[in-house]
Amino acid sequence: MELYNVEKGTGDMQSQCSTGMSCAEPNTLVAWYKQYRRALPWRKTKDPYRILVSETMLQQTRVETVIPYYRAFLERFPSVFALAKANEADVLKMWQGLGYYSRARNLQRLAQEVVDRHEGRIPNDESRLCELPGVGEYTCGAVMSIAFDAPVPAVDGNVLRVMTRYLGIHLPIDKSSVRRQVRDVVAAWLQHVSPALLTQALMELGALVCVPRNPKCTDCPLREGCVAKRDSLTDVLPVKPKKKPRKLVDVFALWLETEQGVLVKQRPNEGLLAGLWQLPAAERDTGEYEDSSAEIGRILDILMKELTYGSGTFEAVAEQAASYGASHSDPIGAQNELWDADATPQLGEVMIGEERHIFSHIEWRVRVYRPISMNKACRIALASCIMGDTGPYRWVPRDELGKLAWPRVYEKLLSSLTGLPI
Ligand code: SF4
């Protein structure tokens, strides 16, 4: 990999890029960047670990949101070694509120692999860097160019917007041919200036000037050659891909609290919000059920029964069955009897909280219900969820809920339900 030689300076303004365009643009862009760039914390370093952390956090997330997370994360995990040996729960807790939690898990896997296979040094070689967990084409380009000053393009949404406008590309930006065309032009530009500066200049231009609505073309260093400005197409370009409608999902969560604490559940290690904590809940696609109190009661009742039969240990159920006066030698039979004997199979519940959360592809409406009475059956059902330290369920004292990592929507709900910081 030929690295950019800073001794060469910024190249010949009149030279021709391999794309046939004048190379004035990258030079002008870099000059603009040096004058107008924001003083962001990750711009004070060339440490590839710190660049990687910032680039990972910045995916799908605004700069202002990322700054405090970046500082706190690096204070807690100041090196690749510290992150590699951290508890996953601690890593997720530091990420709480940033969303897209697979990024945090991948970052830790990456750190572990860098320690195990690369002696703790993030590879400065494109092919080895790209093989690491969570490092896609964009992140690879960003780290290679910003940390190692290597001419590897980093094309994110901002850069795509700037370049499709500048080049006048009328195809939807999710087409691979569009990305390839943009990459080729950026790659050619990278040959003429410092890759670290040009990559950041393009990102900064997209963030400050060539913004999605009403770009500030008169302040733009690319205005002389920009097709969208020349042809008044800034409202038309970039051409967005057609969006699929978001799926609406209703989440019915249970607030179950005994002297042992609040019953919480860890989400599976794969999929949406992997590894985060939530209240026990049932999910239904909106429209797939009748939104009546009777139907919601039925859904919650099924959930309670699932808690009873799906997660309990025989010994825990036996112990609790005995403590509530069930004399059966078969505690599961005792449970069944208690459920069946309950004249009103539905427990009866009251809604105590509601929040919505929009993900990229689905929208959640989370409603939290509390059973009106913790009757015998209910208490035995709950007792059966004592799982020690291994299962997905825990009874957690109220004032310790904040130690777990929660999705944003639960963070809001639990803060308002307990009055405690989560
Ligand atoms: S001139 Fe306007 S549309 Fe073109 S790149 Fe600059 S800000 Fe974007």
Boltz pocket constraint, residues with backbone or C-beta under 6 A from the ligand:
constraints:
  - pocket:
      binder: B
      contacts: [[A, 161], [A, 162], [A, 165], [A, 166], [A, 209], [A, 210], [A, 211], [A, 215], [A, 216], [A, 217], [A, 218], [A, 220], [A, 221], [A, 222], [A, 223], [A, 226], [A, 227], [A, 228], [A, 229], [A, 234]]
      max_distance: 6.0
